[in-house]
Amino acid sequence: MLDNLIGPERPLRWVLQFWPVLAFSFASALVATWLCKNIALKLGIVDKPDNLVKTHKASVAYLGGVGILVGLTVGILVGIYYLHGRQHLPATFRWLFGVLAGGTIACFVGLADDILDMKPYQKLLGQIVAAVILVAVGIRPSLSFIHAYLGINITDNAEIVLGIPIVIIFVLGATNSLNLLDGLDGLCAGVTVIIAAALLVLAIHLGTWASSTVGGDSVRVIVCLGLLGAVCGFLPFNRHPAKIFMGDAGSMLLGFVAATLMILFAEKAVRWWMASVVVFGLPILDTAVALVRRLINRRPLFVSDRGHIYDQMIDRGMPLKKTVAICYGLAAMYALIGLGLSLRTKIRARYALIIYVLVFAVSGIVVWKKGYLKMEGLRGAIRKK
């Protein structure tokens, strides 16, 4: 696997030249999160416990998502500054500004929900607007694999039209998946760090093989580094006991950027797209389990509860830190599976897809066997006997 990691088209120093993106995004997110914590406490923008879904002991500052946004913005702007004046196609800059614009919209929609408690359809509309930004700047999946595997010819216009709902579905899915995963101190942020690091490895692989003809290699590396640095700058304040929460502002921002990266990996071969989706496996699993559990227990699909996998671990007596550590391990497992099969170029995409489906099928069986699809009480999970 490692033999294929660095391609012959570009040396590793092509990636190392972008290190300021990581450094500046981390430093700015660290400072911005500290400032946001103090501002939130001063203005009373806090998350209060309710002994149902929110079980923390005392009020905790919000606005962590804004700190992450500052770090991501600074990192991407540093990347744009570095690329300025060099020979890069216009799509490179257009895509990077599109990621910033869409991410800002997603973040402030979440912030409005944190402060004003928006209705679900209002949040969905905001997420759709963010997704449309991606389509407008040209970030959409390549569907050429349909012709390669099914023999069906798709015109450029048809590919654009079909790509629009795909982009919207990915943004809505990833955004709400990370929102559901944001239930324990350091959980969502730590899992995102693992996902961003794995996607960075994949981006380095494609970049050194010069896979993109329209500037996607630079965009993927810069966005991965910006995301990784920003979340690492936020995480020290979010570890247990958390001093600040990212709120919907942060989870929606992280979900939007993760969705954007998955779509960027769909620029050419379908194998890279599939790999990025599997890397995002833990949020997908948790969301799928939550929806199935609510469905079979006849609970409202879009009402929060304490039946998530991580909630049930704690309700069964597992310490919070151990629960978070296990979730980190699961996220790393999915990341390694996605990377392992995608970097072994001798494995054809159709066979990799079969393995990916089996991985999620086995995950579902384990969840079912362990009883994580059951619920007790009005909003709760299985309680320790």
Buried (B, 14 or more C-beta within 10 A) or exposed (E): EEEEBBBEEBEEEBBEEBEBBBEBBBBBBBBBBBBBBEBBBEEEBBBEEEEEBBEBEEBBBBBBBBBBBBBBBBBBBBBBEBBEEEEBBEBBBBBBBBBBBBBBBBBBBBBBBBBEEBEEEEBBEBBBBBBBBBBEBBBBBBBEBBEEEEEEEBEEEEBBEBBBEBBBEBBBBBBBBBBBBBBBBBBBBBBBBBBBBBBBBBBBBBBBBEBBEBBBBBBBBBBBBBBBBBBBBBBBBBBEEBBBBBBBBBBBBBBBBBBBBBBBBBBBBBBBBBBBBBBBBBBBBBBBBBEBBBEEEEBEEEEBBBBBBBBBBBBBEBEBEEBBBBBBEBBBBBBBBBBBBBBEEEBEBEEBBEBBEEBBEEBBEEBEEBEBBBBEEEBBBBEEE
